[in-house]
C-alpha cells in the first residue's frame, strides 16, 4: 500500500497557535498560485495548508475547465487532522475567511466577473472593513482581509433571530445583488444557519430561470455533509430535506478532506479529477487503503473500512 505524508507539519503551527476569534488577529499565510500538477489524479494528501489551498485552487480550475457548474470545496480549518467541532464555530469562520482570501488569489485576474457571497451582511462587513477591538464583548481586532479587493461581494442573509422559526420578516432575495456579469459565484462558508444553503439553492434556481447556463457556483467550506447525512431532520427542516435530494446531488466535489478520529482513525480525500481516497491513520503510520470514483459512505468508512485497516495494521 502507498504511504502518504503525515497530516500535520510545521506549516500548520500558525493555525494551532492562533487564538480564537474573540482574542487576537488571525495570522496570514503567504501562498503562491496553483500549478496544474497539483490537480493531477495522483495529488498527494496535503502536508500543510499551503499545499491544501493550492490543490483546492487547481482542482476547482480543472473542474471549471471541464464544464462543471456546481462545485464543492471542503477541508477542516482548525488543523488538517481536525474534525467538526474541534474549534468554536465563530473561530472556524475566521479561519475560513483567511483561507478564502488565499484561495481567491487564483481568480484575481477574473475579479470583475467573480462575486463572493458571505453568509450575512455582518460577515461581509468583517471581510471588507475588519472589526475593531471591543474589550467589553471580549472581541479583539480582526483584519479586513478583502479590503481594497477588486472582487464583487454580496451576502445571503440579514441576521434575523426569527428565521429558524420560519418567520421571514426582513428576508432578502440574495439574487437581487447579481448584476448579470458574473461568471463565478463563490459561497463563503454558508453553514452556520441552514437558511444560508437554501439561499444558495435559490440563486442557482434564479440563474436557471433567466437562462444563465455559464455562471458557476463554488461552495467554500459549506459543510454540505450536514445536509447529506440528515443532520437537519426533514420533519423539522423540510426545505433542507428537499435540496438534499434535488440540489446537492448536482454538485461535483472538487476538493474534499474529511477526517475520522479514534483508534481506527483516518480520512477521505479527493482532489479533482482524481478519485476519492480513503486513508487509515494508526500508530503504524498514515496509509492509503483504497480509492473510489464515487464519494464513500461516511458510516461505512467509519464502521467498516477504517476498523478493518487498523486491525490489519495491528497484525503486521
Secondary structure, DSSP 4 states (H G I P E B T S, - for coil): --B---S--GGGHHHHHPPPTTTSPPPP-------GGGGSTTPPPPSSHHHHHHHHHHHHHHHHHTT--EEEEE--SS-TT--TTSS-HHHHHHHHHHHHHHHGGGGGGGGGGEEEEEEEHHHHHHHHH-B--BGGGTB--B--TTTT--SEEEEEE---TTGGGT--TT---GGGG--S--SEEEEE-TTSSTHHHHHHHHHHHHHHHTT--S-EEEEES--THHHHTTSS-TTT-HHHHHHHHHTGGG-EEEEEEEEE-STTEEEEEEETTSPEEEEEEETTEEEEEEEESSPPPHHHIIIIIHHHHHHHHHH-
